[in-house]
Amino acid sequence: MNQPKTIFLYPDYYDATTATIRILSSSKDLFNGLTFFYWAKTGVPRSNKDKLFDNIDIHAFTKTARPRSLGVLFLFVSFQFWLLKNIIKSKPQVINSFMLYTIFPALIYKYCFNWKCKVIYDPRDYVAVCYDVNKVIIFFIQLIDNIVMQLADFVIFPDNQYFSYYGFFKLRKSKYYILPNSTEDQYDLISTENIYTKYGIPQGTFIVPLIGYFSETRGKKLFFEIIKENVPNVHFVVAGDFRDETDVNFFKSNKNVSFLGKVSYIESLYIMKNATFTPLLYDPVSLNNRYAYPTKYYDSLMVGTPLLTSFGQIDLWNSIQEFQIGYGIEYNNTNEFKHILLNLSDSEFDRQKIRKLFIEKYDFNLFRDGLRNVYGQFLAKK
């Protein structure tokens, strides 16, 4: 008989999560008739020429509305019905649902239309702890998420948060797989050219990178203050996306900053490799920040660069202490940050030891077979 038909459901662009890349790179040959459904929130379907997405039937929900408006709420509900309609039409035997925003149509289909369908739930980020809202609302969302995990046939976790504080119910070991938000070792692809020459950075200065998404909850107050102080022999390299576009003007106006805008993933690794340390200063008021490991944690280890985090980022700080791979400060404490900058030394940490930690503990190749086995058990010919 034919292999089970599989569909993937995304709350946003299908290539916005590294989870897709890892699934396809390890298991694409297992799939037959693979279909993606996602919400193109800008109203424009994604155009991705990566050969990894060849031979995949991709469909976009393209309706859009002004951010944080009632229109968005209405479209979210419409998106759920759109997903359910397309699931019913597709008649899949396996559904991979990413994040809480897409799981309900998958479960409705399973329990109301085809109970034999297997639902794999990949929460990525735990929605209940990603927003600073009323505690009653947080508890309600967390409870729903826990119930959903029980109803799904399998859960792929990004870390141990469920087992340390997020989970309300026990899960048997055969029902879940922990896949860190790490990546493959790509150290050999990183440029070896002189970073000071490439970006016009004064020779001999210590480089501090601000890479990725930048906002007021990621140390903005501290970074703005320390950049204004123009600490001697320290230069900031800034690249990525910005919640507030006016921040771009600030970075561009300071001589101790090289503003690059958006850069490729390999370019970001190149910058981190040449940095003195990688700052991961996320506001610990968010429970997700307290317990989650940012993807740049793994990227920084891959290139052998020490880390700087806040004491409030509990799991991350514990890891930094355990393996002696960086610094910790109170969140938004400019004086502590300045003290570190004034006492920097390239020889303080063993970079080969940091990189070895990645290779032995987090390299995706360590998890490739396990992830393939997850899908293999659901995609065996029937």
URZI-V873313 format. One record per pair of residues at least 12 apart in sequence whose C-alpha atoms are under 8 Angstrom apart, sorted by the first residue. I is the first residue (numbers start at 1). GAP is how many residues later the second one is. If there is no record, write none. Layout:
i=I gap=GAP
i=I gap=GAP
This chain:
i=1 gap=380
i=1 gap=381
i=2 gap=379
i=2 gap=380
i=3 gap=28
i=3 gap=29
i=3 gap=376
i=3 gap=377
i=3 gap=378
i=3 gap=379
i=4 gap=27
i=4 gap=28
i=4 gap=88
i=4 gap=89
i=4 gap=90
i=4 gap=375
i=4 gap=376
i=4 gap=377
i=4 gap=378
i=5 gap=26
i=5 gap=27
i=5 gap=28
i=5 gap=29
i=5 gap=86
i=5 gap=87
i=5 gap=88
i=5 gap=89
i=6 gap=25
i=6 gap=26
i=6 gap=27
i=6 gap=28
i=6 gap=29
i=6 gap=86
i=6 gap=87
i=6 gap=88
i=6 gap=89
i=6 gap=90
i=7 gap=27
i=7 gap=28
i=7 gap=29
i=7 gap=30
i=7 gap=80
i=7 gap=85
i=7 gap=87
i=7 gap=88
i=7 gap=89
i=8 gap=26
i=8 gap=27
i=8 gap=28
i=8 gap=29
i=8 gap=87
i=8 gap=88
i=8 gap=89
i=8 gap=90
i=9 gap=27
i=9 gap=28
i=9 gap=29
i=9 gap=74
i=9 gap=86
i=9 gap=87
i=9 gap=88
i=9 gap=89
i=9 gap=93
i=10 gap=26
i=10 gap=27
i=10 gap=28
i=10 gap=29
i=10 gap=87
i=10 gap=88
i=10 gap=89
i=10 gap=92
i=11 gap=27
i=11 gap=28
i=11 gap=87
i=11 gap=88
i=11 gap=90
i=11 gap=91
i=12 gap=26
i=12 gap=27
i=12 gap=28
i=12 gap=29
i=13 gap=25
i=13 gap=26
i=13 gap=27
i=13 gap=33
i=14 gap=22
i=14 gap=23
i=14 gap=24
i=18 gap=163
i=18 gap=165
i=19 gap=162
i=21 gap=31
i=22 gap=161
i=22 gap=346
i=23 gap=348
i=23 gap=349
i=24 gap=28
i=25 gap=27
i=26 gap=342
i=26 gap=343
i=26 gap=345
i=26 gap=346
i=27 gap=344
i=27 gap=345
i=27 gap=348
i=30 gap=345
i=30 gap=346
i=30 gap=349
i=31 gap=348
i=33 gap=23
i=33 gap=24
i=34 gap=22
i=34 gap=23
i=35 gap=21
i=35 gap=22
i=35 gap=23
i=35 gap=24
i=36 gap=20
i=36 gap=21
i=36 gap=22
i=36 gap=23
i=37 gap=21
i=37 gap=22
i=37 gap=23
i=37 gap=24
i=37 gap=46
i=38 gap=21
i=38 gap=22
i=38 gap=23
i=39 gap=21
i=39 gap=22
i=39 gap=23
i=39 gap=40
i=40 gap=20
i=40 gap=21
i=40 gap=22
i=40 gap=23
i=41 gap=20
i=41 gap=21
i=41 gap=22
i=41 gap=23
i=42 gap=20
i=42 gap=21
i=42 gap=22
i=43 gap=18
i=43 gap=19
i=43 gap=20
i=43 gap=21
i=44 gap=18
i=45 gap=15
i=45 gap=17
i=61 gap=18
i=61 gap=21
i=63 gap=12
i=80 gap=22
i=80 gap=24
i=80 gap=25
i=81 gap=24
i=83 gap=19
i=83 gap=22
i=84 gap=21
i=84 gap=22
i=84 gap=24
i=84 gap=25
i=87 gap=18
i=87 gap=19
i=87 gap=22
i=88 gap=21
i=88 gap=25
i=92 gap=25
i=93 gap=23
i=93 gap=24
i=93 gap=25
i=94 gap=23
i=94 gap=24
i=94 gap=25
i=94 gap=26
i=94 gap=284
i=94 gap=285
i=95 gap=22
i=95 gap=23
i=95 gap=24
i=95 gap=25
i=96 gap=23
i=96 gap=24
i=96 gap=25
i=96 gap=26
i=97 gap=22
i=97 gap=23
i=97 gap=24
i=97 gap=25
i=97 gap=26
i=98 gap=23
i=98 gap=24
i=98 gap=25
i=98 gap=26
i=99 gap=22
i=99 gap=23
i=99 gap=24
i=99 gap=25
i=99 gap=26
i=99 gap=27
i=99 gap=28
i=100 gap=23
i=100 gap=27
i=100 gap=45
i=103 gap=18
i=103 gap=45
i=106 gap=13
i=107 gap=12
i=107 gap=44
i=107 gap=45
i=118 gap=34
i=118 gap=35
i=118 gap=260
i=119 gap=33
i=119 gap=34
i=119 gap=35
i=120 gap=32
i=120 gap=33
i=120 gap=34
i=120 gap=35
i=120 gap=36
i=121 gap=28
i=121 gap=31
i=121 gap=32
i=121 gap=33
i=121 gap=34
i=121 gap=35
i=122 gap=33
i=122 gap=34
i=122 gap=35
i=123 gap=32
i=123 gap=33
i=123 gap=34
i=123 gap=35
i=124 gap=33
i=124 gap=34
i=125 gap=33
i=125 gap=163
i=126 gap=162
i=127 gap=14
i=127 gap=15
i=128 gap=13
i=128 gap=14
i=128 gap=17
i=129 gap=157
i=129 gap=158
i=129 gap=159
i=130 gap=156
i=130 gap=157
i=130 gap=158
i=131 gap=155
i=132 gap=153
i=132 gap=154
i=142 gap=24
i=143 gap=25
i=146 gap=21
i=146 gap=22
i=146 gap=23
i=150 gap=21
i=153 gap=22
i=154 gap=21
i=154 gap=22
i=155 gap=20
i=155 gap=21
i=155 gap=22
i=156 gap=20
i=156 gap=21
i=156 gap=22
i=156 gap=23
i=157 gap=19
i=157 gap=20
i=157 gap=21
i=157 gap=22
i=157 gap=23
i=158 gap=20
i=158 gap=21
i=158 gap=22
i=158 gap=23
i=159 gap=19
i=159 gap=20
i=159 gap=21
i=159 gap=22
i=159 gap=133
i=159 gap=134
i=160 gap=18
i=161 gap=130
i=161 gap=131
i=177 gap=193
i=177 gap=194
i=177 gap=197
i=179 gap=188
i=179 gap=192
i=180 gap=182
i=181 gap=112
i=181 gap=113
i=181 gap=114
i=181 gap=117
i=182 gap=113
i=182 gap=116
i=182 gap=117
i=182 gap=180
i=182 gap=181
i=182 gap=182
i=183 gap=115
i=183 gap=116
i=183 gap=179
i=183 gap=180
i=183 gap=181
i=184 gap=179
i=184 gap=180
i=184 gap=181
i=185 gap=117
i=185 gap=174
i=185 gap=178
i=185 gap=179
i=186 gap=116
i=187 gap=115
i=187 gap=116
i=189 gap=77
i=190 gap=76
i=190 gap=77
i=190 gap=79
i=190 gap=80
i=191 gap=76
i=191 gap=79
i=195 gap=76
i=195 gap=79
i=199 gap=59
i=201 gap=34
i=201 gap=57
i=204 gap=29
i=205 gap=28
i=205 gap=29
i=205 gap=30
i=206 gap=27
i=206 gap=28
i=206 gap=29
i=206 gap=69
i=206 gap=70
i=206 gap=138
i=207 gap=27
i=207 gap=28
i=207 gap=29
i=207 gap=30
i=207 gap=67
i=207 gap=68
i=207 gap=69
i=207 gap=70
i=208 gap=26
i=208 gap=27
i=208 gap=28
i=208 gap=29
i=208 gap=67
i=208 gap=68
i=208 gap=69
i=208 gap=70
i=208 gap=71
i=209 gap=27
i=209 gap=28
i=209 gap=29
i=209 gap=30
i=209 gap=62
i=209 gap=63
i=209 gap=66
i=209 gap=68
i=209 gap=69
i=209 gap=70
i=210 gap=26
i=210 gap=27
i=210 gap=28
i=210 gap=29
i=210 gap=68
i=210 gap=69
i=211 gap=26
i=211 gap=27
i=211 gap=28
i=211 gap=29
i=211 gap=57
i=212 gap=27
i=212 gap=28
i=212 gap=29
i=213 gap=27
i=213 gap=28
i=213 gap=29
i=213 gap=30
i=214 gap=26
i=214 gap=27
i=214 gap=28
i=214 gap=29
i=215 gap=27
i=215 gap=28
i=215 gap=29
i=217 gap=65
i=217 gap=66
i=218 gap=62
i=218 gap=63
i=218 gap=64
i=218 gap=65
i=219 gap=62
i=219 gap=63
i=219 gap=64
i=219 gap=112
i=219 gap=113
i=221 gap=111
i=222 gap=110
i=222 gap=111
i=222 gap=112
i=225 gap=109
i=226 gap=108
i=226 gap=112
i=227 gap=27
i=227 gap=29
i=227 gap=30
i=228 gap=26
i=230 gap=26
i=231 gap=107
i=231 gap=110
i=231 gap=111
i=232 gap=110
i=234 gap=22
i=234 gap=107
i=235 gap=21
i=235 gap=22
i=235 gap=23
i=236 gap=20
i=236 gap=21
i=236 gap=22
i=237 gap=20
i=237 gap=21
i=237 gap=22
i=237 gap=23
i=237 gap=34
i=238 gap=13
i=238 gap=19
i=238 gap=20
i=238 gap=21
i=238 gap=22
i=238 gap=23
i=239 gap=20
i=239 gap=21
i=239 gap=22
i=239 gap=23
i=239 gap=24
i=239 gap=29
i=240 gap=20
i=240 gap=21
i=240 gap=22
i=240 gap=23
i=241 gap=20
i=241 gap=21
i=269 gap=30
i=269 gap=31
i=269 gap=34
i=272 gap=28
i=272 gap=31
i=272 gap=33
i=273 gap=27
i=273 gap=30
i=273 gap=31
i=273 gap=32
i=274 gap=31
i=275 gap=30
i=276 gap=29
i=276 gap=30
i=276 gap=68
i=276 gap=70
i=277 gap=28
i=277 gap=29
i=277 gap=30
i=277 gap=31
i=277 gap=49
i=278 gap=22
i=278 gap=27
i=278 gap=28
i=278 gap=29
i=278 gap=30
i=279 gap=28
i=279 gap=29
i=279 gap=30
i=280 gap=14
i=280 gap=16
i=280 gap=17
i=280 gap=27
i=280 gap=28
i=280 gap=29
i=280 gap=30
i=281 gap=27
i=281 gap=28
i=281 gap=29
i=281 gap=50
i=282 gap=27
i=282 gap=28
i=282 gap=31
i=282 gap=49
i=283 gap=29
i=283 gap=30
i=283 gap=48
i=284 gap=26
i=284 gap=28
i=284 gap=29
i=284 gap=47
i=289 gap=24
i=290 gap=22
i=290 gap=23
i=290 gap=24
i=290 gap=25
i=290 gap=26
i=291 gap=22
i=291 gap=23
i=291 gap=24
i=291 gap=25
i=292 gap=21
i=292 gap=23
i=292 gap=24
i=293 gap=22
i=293 gap=23
i=298 gap=60
i=298 gap=64
i=301 gap=53
i=301 gap=54
i=301 gap=56
i=301 gap=57
i=302 gap=52
i=302 gap=53
i=302 gap=56
i=302 gap=57
i=303 gap=52
i=304 gap=47
i=304 gap=48
i=304 gap=49
i=304 gap=50
i=304 gap=51
i=304 gap=52
i=305 gap=46
i=305 gap=49
i=305 gap=50
i=306 gap=19
i=306 gap=20
i=306 gap=21
i=306 gap=43
i=306 gap=45
i=306 gap=48
i=307 gap=13
i=307 gap=18
i=307 gap=19
i=307 gap=20
i=308 gap=18
i=308 gap=19
i=308 gap=20
i=308 gap=21
i=309 gap=18
i=309 gap=19
i=309 gap=20
i=310 gap=18
i=310 gap=19
i=310 gap=20
i=310 gap=21
i=311 gap=17
i=311 gap=18
i=311 gap=19
i=311 gap=20
i=312 gap=18
i=312 gap=19
i=324 gap=25
i=325 gap=24
i=325 gap=29
i=326 gap=23
